[in-house]
Amino acid sequence: MNIIGPDYLVFGVDNVDDCVQYLIDYGLKLREQDQSGAFLEALDGTGVLVRVRHDPRLPAAMETANTLRETVYGVADEDTLQAIEAELRKDREVIRGEDGVLRAVDDMGFALGFQITQRRALELAGETSQAPYAAPARPINALGASNDIAALPRSLSHVVYFVPDQAKAEAFYLRLGFVCTDRFVDTGPFLRPAGTLDHHTLFLIQTPPFMKGIEHFTFHMGGPTEVMIAGTRFVEKGYESFWGPGRHQLGSNWFWYFNSPMGCHVEYDADMDQHDDSWSARVAAPGADNSQYFLFHHQQKWAPGGPPPKH
Ligand SMILES: [Fe+2]
């Protein structure tokens, strides 16, 4: 089943205006808006749909405080949609909506959608870095960093769920062709579907049942400098850093997480490892030592010394 990754996430919230402003400040672009909410997108058209909590168009809410109402995956083709439908009809209701989205609910109660992906294919250069004895990574006189860098989210990377039974939750996604790339013992797996090489598009974390719901979601940036620039601009707009910047161990992705008005964390990431079926999943103990190679803390801009004041 050629599932590529999440195309968009759907939230039901009380404070739509706060969430829309947050996502614009994060770097997404407003694509559609009505009285009930808005769709905001990254450069490739993946994005976030925010609606008021009681909007009847939203899938049912969970019994917990979770605000994520649906995860809509992009798939490569109609054959994949039909394969998903055939697999899920074995033991649950599957609905093909008027919007062409195939809908079902996973074994933990997360509402899912599947559509032929609406990602726009982009041709963008990745961030580069020069290294001694390596061929030049960018043209001579081209700058590696600049205040002019837009540092905009490029593509929806991954979503993380708190689940009460990570083994059962994982088993469901294996039926859809996801594979485990790496795993934290007794915590949960990093999963990637067949249509991407990204280390993970879904990470599951075992928690008590009352915590069930989304923990965070993330968009890919063009490189670590873009994570730093976008995160710094976000801090300067008044948003609260939660964790980062730093670099994860499993996946190697640079990260910077922020608190959000959506009741979950929101991350920037960059330079995630890619894997194919020749990769053997690693198993690591959960904890701070295995969660990052290093962790920084944002500081206000500063410079040393300087000349004495003129009188
Ligand atoms: Fe993440």
Boltz pocket constraint, residues with backbone or C-beta under 6 A from the ligand:
constraints:
  - pocket:
      binder: B
      contacts: [[A, 158], [A, 160], [A, 216], [A, 217], [A, 218], [A, 267], [A, 269]]
      max_distance: 6.0
